[in-house]
């Protein structure tokens, strides 16, 4: 289906809302279905979950997803952006992070 861009009224489009926190979702990201099912509670799996809520759910379940997002989209009111992942790392309170931190400090 083709759209005449000049006649489209983008201001009438509504942003999606996160079903966990109810905030306007400004970031679009993709993870594998398997990881989504491991992190997102069943009640929210077929709904929009914003990146901050997804991050908190992953932290609660001690799941590392740092290397799972390759592209992140931001939809602002003035402009939209596509971000490519250059580097990613876990920063959360993972159970094994204290031993890794001490290993890294001694090198």
N, C-alpha and C positions, 0 to 999 in steps of 0.2 A: 504494500500500500504506500503510495507516495503522498507526501504532505507539501503544501505550498508554505514554505518557511515564512514568507512575508505575511501570511494571513493567520499563522498560529499565534495564539495568545498564551505564552508560557506562564504568565502570572496567574492563570486560572488553574494550573497544575498544582496539586497539593503534595507536599513532602510526606513520605512515609513516617510513621511514628514507631519507635521501639516499643515492643509489647512488654518489655521488662520494666523499663523506667518511664515510659510514655513521652520521652523527649523526641524532638524532631531529629530524624536520622539524617546526618549530612555526609556520612562516609559510606561508601559501598565497597565491600570486600568479599572475597570468595575463599572458602576453605573446602576441603574434601567432604563429601557426605559422611564418611566414616568419622572424621574428626568432629564435625558438627554434632553428630549423634552422641559422641562421647562427652562433649562439653555442655551442650544446651539441653536443659530439662525437657522432657517429653511435652509438657504443656506449651512450650514456646517453639518447638521444632519446625512448625509450619508457618511461623510468623517472622516478622522483622525483629532482629536483635541488633542493637547498635554496637559498634566496636568497643566502646568503654564497658558495656555490660558483658559482651563476649569475653573481654579480657578478664573481668572480675570472675566470671563463671569458670574460666580456665584456671585462674589462680586458686579458686576454691577447690577445684578437682585436681590440682597439681599437674595440669597438662601443659606441656610446652608446645606452643603453636608458632613460635617466632619465625621459623623457616617455612611456614605454610602459606603465607600471604606474599604473593609476588607483585601484585598490582593493587593499589589503593586509589579509589576515586573520591574526590571531594566535590560536593555540589553546593556552592555558596549562592548567595542572592545576586551577587555582582559578576561572579566568574566561577568556572568549574575547572578542576585540575585532575590530571591522571599522574599518579606517582608510581614509579618503578622502584622496587626494593633493590638497594645497592648492598646493604648489609643489615643483618638482623641478629638480635641476641635476646636471650631471656634475661629479665631483670627482676622477676618475682621472687617470692619466698618459697623457693623449691626446697625440698628436703635435702637434696644433695648439693645445694649451692654453697653451703658453708665449707665443705671439704674442698670443693673446686676453687673457692675464693682463696683459701689458704695455700693451695697448690700454685695458683697464679701469682700470689704475692711473693712466693719464695723463688720464683724463676728470675 
